[in-house]
Amino acid sequence: MSRVAVVTGAARGIGAATVDALVSAGYRVVAVDRCRDVTGVPYPMATQRDLDAVVARHGEAVLGLVGDVRSAADMRLAVETATLHFGRLDAAVACAGVMAAAGPVWALEDQAVDAVWSVNVLGVRRLLEAAAPTLIEGARGRGRFVAVASAGGAMGLRHLAAYVASKHAVVGLVRSAAIDLADHGVTVNAVSPGSTRTAMLEASARVYGLADTAAFAAHQPLGRLLEPEEVAAAITWLCSEAAAAVTGANLAVDGGMTVA
């Protein structure tokens, strides 16, 4: 029987690439996205059309669901949809994230900071608390939870204190959850991308007054930007049987950005 996953932030970027990679690995997926803008975030979010496009390229293997990761009810609905539509849940992947509240730490706007914290941290917690009981009950020692953190979760970044703090929190949440769920046979890991070709990176370029995201390649020893598919490949591996002994890890997929 095919394994089943819920993926948030699934309409574009790393989330969409993760849906693609999981389907290629034999998963069926409930693809969840808010599909509307977030107050306090200075760039457009994915749209219903984006989510529909992800679903369309996979047919019956993917079911799209509009939902907000900050809502406990929406995350419960995502899990219930997976079990009702596909019969089970084996993995949950928290890809939804935003970047906002740019500037010196003493001059950040509360609304933007709250947006970053609510999506990046509370959103991971909401998916985890919704998925954990079902993963414990149904996955029989093969349950997987993966959260997308960031290279910023292991270092400081100028004018991005709120984002960096949120990603440090994601790593801490993952490490503690890994201990809590270990006895239940559910692994919990983080993947921390470096500068990846996404809408968020374009927003980051504007923070630093850069005309092109290509400038970020200089921060990574590999000398290039990463593609969402490369991050998705690591996520998919963590959801596989091959990664059964890996839990509480923060896997850097950052082109060497955090080596130094």
Secondary structure, DSSP 4 states (H G I P E B T S, - for coil): ---EEEEESTTSHHHHHHHHHHHHTT-EEEEEE--S--TT-SSPPP-HHHHHHHHHTTGGGEEEEE--TT-HHHHHHHHHHIIIIIS---EEEE--------S-GGG--HHHHHHHHIIIIIHHHHHHHHHHHHHHHHSTT-EEEEEE--GGGSS--TT-HHHHHHHHHHHHHHHHHHHHHHTTTEEEEEEEE-SBSSHHHHHHHHHTT-S-GGGGGGGSTT-SPBPHHHHHHHHHHHTSGGGTT--S-EEEESTTTTT-
